[in-house]
């Protein structure tokens, strides 16, 4: 995607051929800055502190974190240490484990001396594969938007509600939930996106709105609690969200607040779609509510907010009374029965074990 006319991915290898550059998403939307990663610990910090976030980008960053670790030591012990260090950074997004498994499988049986080059090759492939997957998700999701546009009066926008950021900032490029939106926009279909602010980290207000605006897509930022009201009044044609982990039965784990949007959509007969790359499917889990670990992050994310003041300075303020305890559950699980369909790189699946089996028979036969 483009930022002020310049094409960017969210992660890339620098001209030196080994250090890794990322966009520091904690500085957005008021500053666009990049950070150079040179060590395993820096890559782990980037994931844990959410300089990078979004399941696919977390996986890509972890893959390059392995590369950085092997620069100093390409032994089995170093590979395992890199795996364990990176795996411990975020517990919920399954792409992290998937990417680390891919890297270890690609390197374990290679002789020392060949591992480093192979690591960079596989990490680059993981990034390229993510771009191709997101493009395919976009093409399948575009069909849904086209169908709705065809039923509306000429020139009337298709109103899409999304939650959190499942855009190109959450992937290597294009995004998952946003890929159909970008493709519809490029095709000339009138669209308008309702972007939930997504407390407590405000990824919708700070990231989704930023990237949609940079690309020229019409959008409006709304408070998290507004979605149900909009649906009641016919101002949402469909919802498209992302996911950090989807079970083999179609349950969806995504940013906290997604479940409430799905309930509102279900009550108002608004289609609720989830866009997901297949590495986000956890084929070992069937009951998302009972089996998926929900990350609990620091209370300061809820108690504090950072923004730009009228004078132009960036400041952090405290919202809660001194001494009030704060809970910060980062994700929730939407049961499959509230999901209209899963938009994957292979097509749109029914949110069920049977629906996923039709698109991914090789996984369900194991």
ABEGO torsion letter per residue (X at the ends): XBBGGBBBBABBBBAAGABBBBBBAAAOAABBBBBBBABAAAAAAAAAAGABBEAAAAAAAAAAAAAAAAAABABAAAAAAAAAAAAAABAABAAAAAAAAAAAAAAAABBBGAAAAAAAAAAAAAAAAAAAAAAAAAAAAAAAAAAAAAABBBGBBBBBBBBEBABAAABABGEAAAAAAAAAAAAGBBBBBBBBAGOAAGAAAAAAAAAAAAAGBBBBBBBAAAAAAAAAAGABABBBBBBABBBAAGBBBBBBGAAAAAAAAAAAGBBBBBBBBAAABBAABABAAAABBBBBBBAAAAABBBBBBAAGBBBBBBABBBGBBBBBBABBBBBAAABABBBBAAEBBBBBAAAAAAABAAAAAX
